[in-house]
Structure formats: structure tokens, C-alpha cells
Amino acid sequence: MLTTALPLLLLSLSTTTLAATIYKGDATFYSPSVGLGSCGHQDQDTDLVAALAYPSMHLYNPSNPNNNPLCGHKLRVWQVSKPSTTVTVAIRDTCPGCKGMYDLDLSPAAFKKLANPDVGRIKIAWEFVGPVGVKTGPFKGAVPAAAGGKKPAVNQKVVAQGQEEESAAAAEGEEEVETESGGDEERDEL
């Protein structure tokens, strides 16, 4: 009996996949059309782009932001209160006014896909869409999102403002564990 149970156990282990790493913070919006972003690209307000918080961007290449390994990476972003609506953006700039490590400043077009711009600031979650490839800092070991845009739920790693929690939410849609940042600091909009 043990000999038949062992192959079944191995089969079930081999089909398990890693869950994506989810980051939580705030999102605001800015006008990328006013000049070159820190990644060296000129974008328009209609482009789906984002500026990642200065504390995160600075860790990866403070001397020459054009060579920052995070530039160009795609992120899938959603409002925490509306997880079924997502937008995919490319990191093209640094947000110097973002206080939280995982805050984003979105282009107007990207923000409009998640919320009415009159709101100004929303609680978001995001994940990398493709491999990250950095070996240090807060994104070391980040697991990119699964293909097809499904938000994974088994052994979900949720990161919010430097705090980490593991969630064992079921794929059927149980609530994931949320970590609050604890601060409602105001910041200057760009």
C-alpha cells in the first residue's frame, strides 16, 4: 500500500508551482510627459507606465539611474478593494515623493484604469510580470506572476512597506493576509 501512495504523493508535489510575490503600497499619478524619466525615456500621459518609489529604485543603481536593472520591468497592478481590475505598466521613472518602499506613481492612463483620478490616492497591490533577475535588495528572489494573469493564492508571499507575511489562501478566492503599513503620511504630488 505504501508503494502506491508514494508515486501519488510525488505526482502531487511535482505539479505545485511557486506563487508570485505581491507588494502593497499606495498609488498616485503624475505626468510622465513633462520630461525624461529616470530610466532615460520620454513617455506620454497616455502610456501605461509607472514611477517606482525612490527608496526602491535608489537601492539598485543610485549613480546612474539609466542603468537601473528595474527599468523596463513590467508590473501587474490592482486596487486592493477591486482586485479583479488590473493594469500592466512598465517601470520608466523614479517617484521621489513616494514614501513607502512599494508605492507607485502611475501615468494618468494607468491610474484611470484602476480608479477615478479625483480620488488621488489608492491602496494597491502589484507583482512583477516577468523574471526580475536582481540578486540584492527588496526584490531579490521575487517570484513573477503566473502566465495568464491569474493571481496565485497558495503560499502567497505578501510584502507591504518592508513587512512580510505568508498567506495560505485557497485558489477558490479566500481572503489573502494583508499587512498594513501603519502610516498615512501625506506626500507632495509631482
N, C-alpha and C positions, 0 to 999 in steps of 0.2 A: 504494500500500500504506500509506503514511503517513496518507492521508486516512481510511482505515477504522480504523486503530489509534487515532487521536486521539479520535473520539467514544466509543470503548470506555473509554479512559482517563478521560475526563471523566465518564462514567457511573459508573465505579467510585469516583471521588473524591466525587461528589455523594451517594452512599449511606453514606459514612463518618460516624459520629456521635462526639461527644466522650465520653470515658469519665468516670465520676464521680470526684470527689476522695475518696480514702479516708484517714481519720485513724486512728491507732493509739495506744492507751494502756492504762490499767488501768480495771477497773470494780469497784466495791464496791457495797454497798446501804445505804440509810438509810430512815428512817420519815418520809415526807412528811406524815403525819397529825398531827405534833406542833405544827404552826402554819403560818402563811402562808409560802409560798415567796418567794424574792426577786422573782419575777415578779408577785407580788400575788395568787396563787391558793391556795386551800386544797384540797389533794389528799389522797387516801386511799392506804393501803399497797397496795390492790388496783388502783389506777390505773397505767397504763403511762406513767410519767413519769421524768424524769431531771434531775439537777442537773449542770450543766456546770462544769468546773474554774474556780475563781476567776481564774486568770491569763487565761483566755479571756474570761470574762464581763466582767471589770473593764475590759478594753480598749474595750468598746463603749458603756458608759454608767455610769461609776462614781458619778456624783452621784445618779442616780435609777434604781435597778435595775428598777422597774416599767415603765420606758420602754425597757428594753434591747431592741434590734432582734432579738436572738436568741431572746427569749422566745416560746414557742409553736411554734418551728420543729420539724419532725419529723425524727427521725434513725432510720435503719435500723442496728441494732447486731447484731454477731455475735461469738462467741468465736473467736479466731484458730485454735484447734485443732479447732473444729467449725463451719466456715463455712456449712454447709447449714441451720443453725438460726438464725433471726433473730427479732428483736423490734423493733417500731416504737414509739418513745417520743416524747413531746413535752418540750422543754426548758421546765421550770417553776420552776427554782431554781438557785442557785449552790452549788458544793461548795467551802467554804473550806479543807477539809483535803486536797483533791486537789492534789498537787504537779505532776503532768505537765499540760502545756497541753491535752491532748486526753483527759484522764481523765474518767470519768463516775461519778456516784453514782446508781445506779438504785433505783427503788422495789422493794420485795420481790417484787411480782408480776412485774416485768420481769426481775429477776435470776434468778428461778426458771425462766423460760423458756429461759435460757442455761446455767445450772449449778445445782448443789445449793448452797443458801445456806451449808452447813457449810464450803465451800471458802473463802468470804470475799472473795477477790480473784481476778480472772481477767484474762487478756490479751484485749483486744478490738480490733475494728476497727469503724468506723462511717462512715456517709456521710449527707449531707443528702438528704431525700426530695423536697423541692421547692426552688424557687429561693430563694437566700439573700438577695440584694439588699443586701449591705453593701459599702461602697466602700473600706474600710480594714481593717487588721488581718489576722490569720491566715486569715480566711475570705473575704477579697476574692478574687473570681474562682473560688470553689468551684463545681464543676460538680455539680448534683444527680444523684441516681441515675436510671437509666433506668426507664421505666414497666414494670410487671410484675415488679419485684423482682429482675431478673437482675443479677448482679454483672458489670459490664463488665470486659474484660480488655485491650483494645487501647489502648496508650498510657496505661495506668493511672497516675495520679499518687498515690503513696502518701506520706503525711506522718506522721511519728512523732516526737513531742517536739521539734518545730522542725527536723527534718531532712527533706529531700525526696529522693525517687528516682523515676525514671521506669522503668516496667516495660513490656516488650513481650510480656507473657504472651498466649498464644493463647486464643481463646474456648473451645477444647476442654478447658481445665482445667489448663494448665501452671501451675506454681507462680509466684506473684507475688513480686516482690522485697520483702523485708521489711527494715525499718530498725529496729534495736534502739535503745532509749532509753539503754541502758548503765547505768541506775541501778535499784537495787532498794530505794529508800528506803522506810522504813515511814512511815505517816502515821496520825494519830488517826482512828478511825472516829467518825462523828457519831451 
